[in-house]
Structures are given as structure tokens and as C-alpha cells.
């Protein structure tokens, strides 16, 4: 089986709320999309940071005008847990 590893977005500052859209115009089918988060606290005083998955409020998979799936980062993490029967990295 052939695998492709592609970085869609490199480092991104999430200090302000925003919506980021990525159009994936693909011909070949995709079996998996992986999300990797590297959250850092750059404040001078330690802040309590919520769960890393909470940094993403909504992930939508859209085909044309049809929403196929819409989940939060926390929901995606729990779906991964029940699908793979182990805690994600």
C-alpha cells in the first residue's frame, strides 16, 4: 500500500480566534487525515491550558455543498479512541 505524508499547514498562531479553510482538490481517495498539535504557552506566567484537542472547535468534511461530517477536536479524539481501542499519542 502506498502512503503519502503531506503537511497542509505548518506552524500556526492560534492566539486569536479565526477560521482556517483548506481546499483539498484530490482525485485519489483518502483513507486517513491526521491532525498533529504542538501547543506551547509563551506567557511569562504559567497559564492553565485546556486539553489540546479543545484548540480546534470544529472540523468539517464537505463535498461540494454537502457536509459529510462536522465534529469538534474533542469529538475527533474520542472517535479515534473508540476506533483504535487505545489512547492516541
Backbone bond lengths (Angstrom), bond angles and torsions (degrees), N, CA, C in turn:
res aa  C-N    CA-C-N  psi(-1)  N-CA   C-N-CA  omega(-1)  CA-C   N-CA-C  phi
1 X - - - 1.440 - - 1.534 108.70 -
2 X 1.294 116.18 138.19 1.458 121.36 179.51 1.520 110.41 -90.66
3 X 1.330 115.48 139.84 1.456 121.41 178.47 1.519 109.32 -120.23
4 X 1.314 115.51 145.12 1.463 121.42 173.88 1.518 108.46 -125.01
5 X 1.306 116.67 130.11 1.459 122.13 174.03 1.515 108.09 -113.96
6 X 1.308 116.17 116.52 1.454 121.87 -177.08 1.515 108.87 -129.41
7 X 1.325 116.87 134.17 1.460 121.54 174.80 1.527 107.45 -92.90
8 X 1.325 116.40 115.57 1.465 120.88 -178.60 1.519 110.35 -83.25
9 X 1.329 117.17 -41.54 1.462 122.13 179.82 1.511 108.41 -137.96
10 X 1.322 116.55 123.65 1.456 120.13 177.21 1.531 107.98 -78.78
11 X 1.277 119.65 -152.39 1.469 122.85 -176.51 1.519 111.41 -55.76
12 X 1.320 115.01 136.75 1.454 121.89 -177.08 1.520 108.65 -138.44
13 X 1.327 117.29 132.76 1.461 122.15 178.76 1.524 108.45 -84.67
14 X 1.328 116.28 122.66 1.467 120.33 -177.75 1.522 111.52 -110.36
15 X 1.331 116.49 26.77 1.462 119.38 -178.12 1.528 112.27 -69.68
16 X 1.312 118.11 -23.65 1.460 121.15 176.25 1.522 109.00 -118.34
17 X 1.309 116.43 145.14 1.461 121.08 -179.62 1.525 109.98 -67.02
18 X 1.308 116.22 133.51 1.461 120.82 178.58 1.523 109.21 -157.80
19 X 1.312 115.37 166.67 1.459 122.13 175.47 1.511 107.99 -114.03
20 X 1.315 115.89 128.65 1.459 121.51 178.75 1.522 108.22 -117.79
21 X 1.307 116.94 126.91 1.460 122.26 -178.60 1.517 109.25 -114.58
22 X 1.314 116.03 135.71 1.459 122.07 177.18 1.514 108.39 -125.07
23 X 1.315 116.22 119.42 1.454 121.10 177.16 1.520 108.20 -90.67
24 X 1.319 116.08 120.97 1.452 121.41 178.12 1.522 108.04 -109.14
25 X 1.305 116.04 95.90 1.458 121.49 179.90 1.524 107.99 -90.83
26 X 1.329 115.65 94.09 1.450 120.94 -173.38 1.517 111.27 -120.30
27 X 1.320 114.89 146.73 1.458 120.88 175.52 1.521 109.66 -96.33
28 X 1.327 116.82 -41.73 1.460 121.50 -179.12 1.524 110.38 -78.92
29 X 1.322 117.45 146.53 1.467 119.54 178.26 1.520 112.13 -68.29
30 X 1.332 115.53 151.01 1.462 122.12 178.05 1.525 107.43 -110.74
31 X 1.322 116.54 131.95 1.454 119.59 178.60 1.524 111.58 -97.12
32 X 1.338 117.56 -22.85 1.461 119.04 -177.76 1.527 110.51 -155.91
33 X 1.317 114.94 138.52 1.457 122.28 168.50 1.519 106.84 -116.32
34 X 1.317 117.46 128.50 1.469 121.35 -178.88 1.524 109.29 -110.32
35 X 1.324 115.97 139.99 1.453 122.63 177.31 1.522 107.76 -114.78
36 X 1.319 116.26 130.47 1.462 120.73 178.53 1.521 107.82 -124.02
37 X 1.338 115.94 129.63 1.444 121.61 -179.06 1.516 109.81 -116.24
38 X 1.297 116.85 133.13 1.460 123.36 171.42 1.523 106.33 -124.10
39 X 1.322 116.73 92.59 1.452 120.94 -177.73 1.515 109.90 -95.14
40 X 1.327 115.38 134.96 1.458 121.30 179.38 1.509 109.12 -131.31
41 X 1.326 115.02 144.40 1.456 121.50 177.09 1.529 107.08 -100.89
42 X 1.321 117.07 111.23 1.465 121.65 -178.59 1.527 112.45 -97.93
43 X 1.326 117.19 11.00 1.466 120.04 -179.93 1.528 110.17 -74.00
44 X 1.331 115.77 156.95 1.465 119.96 179.45 1.524 111.58 -74.63
45 X 1.325 116.95 -28.35 1.464 120.34 175.90 1.530 108.02 -109.77
46 X 1.319 117.97 142.23 1.467 119.67 -179.36 1.526 111.53 -61.51
47 X 1.288 116.23 132.04 1.455 122.54 177.98 1.521 108.99 -113.35
48 X 1.299 115.83 149.02 1.447 120.33 175.90 1.522 107.68 -78.94
49 X 1.299 116.68 115.98 1.466 121.53 -179.00 1.516 108.28 -99.69
50 X 1.312 116.51 133.24 1.458 121.08 178.50 1.528 109.59 -67.75
51 X 1.295 115.77 179.56 1.459 120.50 -179.91 1.533 109.22 -58.12
52 X 1.340 118.70 139.85 1.469 121.03 -178.05 1.524 113.87 -55.83
53 X 1.320 117.91 -33.19 1.463 120.15 179.88 1.519 112.24 -66.58
54 X 1.335 117.44 -19.62 1.456 121.16 179.36 1.539 111.83 -72.95
55 X 1.325 117.24 -10.70 1.464 120.75 178.21 1.527 111.30 -68.09
56 X 1.320 117.21 -19.92 1.467 121.47 178.67 1.523 107.77 -111.34
57 X 1.324 116.38 114.64 1.462 119.92 -176.73 1.523 112.58 -83.14
58 X 1.337 118.60 -30.08 1.465 119.85 179.89 1.526 110.24 -156.45
59 X 1.311 114.40 135.79 1.469 122.13 172.58 1.522 105.82 -121.39
60 X 1.328 116.38 122.16 1.456 120.43 -179.87 1.523 109.65 -118.09
61 X 1.314 115.07 134.22 1.458 121.78 173.62 1.519 106.24 -106.82
62 X 1.331 115.77 114.43 1.461 121.54 -171.83 1.521 109.38 -121.91
63 X 1.322 115.97 135.71 1.462 121.76 173.95 1.521 106.95 -119.17
64 X 1.315 115.41 104.60 1.460 119.64 -175.72 1.508 109.77 68.25
65 X 1.332 117.32 -116.62 1.461 120.80 178.37 1.531 111.48 -105.98
66 X 1.331 117.46 6.02 1.459 121.88 -178.27 1.525 110.86 -100.29
67 X 1.321 116.59 126.61 1.463 121.28 175.22 1.519 107.29 -84.63
68 X 1.330 115.86 114.78 1.458 121.21 -179.19 1.521 110.09 -81.90
69 X 1.323 117.03 -42.23 1.465 121.33 179.69 1.516 108.40 -151.29
70 X 1.329 115.82 145.01 1.457 122.28 175.90 1.521 107.51 -143.14
71 X 1.325 116.91 111.90 1.467 122.25 -178.45 1.522 109.62 -136.95
72 X 1.323 115.96 159.83 1.460 120.64 174.31 1.523 108.58 -86.85
73 X 1.307 116.98 172.05 1.455 121.02 177.63 1.515 111.64 -63.03
74 X 1.330 117.31 -38.34 1.466 121.17 177.85 1.520 111.55 -67.32
75 X 1.326 117.58 -39.56 1.454 120.96 177.77 1.527 110.79 -66.06
76 X 1.325 116.34 -39.10 1.463 120.19 178.08 1.520 110.67 -63.39
77 X 1.323 117.22 -40.18 1.459 121.76 178.28 1.529 110.92 -63.90
78 X 1.330 117.38 -42.73 1.464 119.80 179.42 1.524 111.59 -69.65
79 X 1.329 118.20 -35.88 1.464 120.54 175.57 1.519 110.54 -62.35
80 X 1.338 116.44 -39.86 1.454 121.08 178.30 1.527 110.27 -63.95
81 X 1.324 117.11 -39.53 1.460 121.24 -179.99 1.534 110.86 -62.63
82 X 1.320 117.64 -48.51 1.466 120.70 -177.81 1.528 112.09 -72.90
83 X 1.328 117.32 -26.10 1.461 119.94 178.25 1.519 111.69 -75.65
84 X 1.336 117.72 -40.82 1.455 121.74 -175.24 1.528 114.12 -99.11
85 X 1.328 117.95 -6.77 1.464 123.38 178.99 1.531 113.03 59.63
86 X 1.310 117.15 31.24 1.469 121.75 175.87 1.524 109.24 -157.14
87 X 1.319 114.97 159.50 1.457 119.65 179.56 1.522 109.78 -72.92
88 X 1.340 118.63 130.61 1.461 120.71 178.30 1.526 111.76 -65.73
89 X 1.303 116.13 161.13 1.468 121.35 179.04 1.513 109.93 -64.04
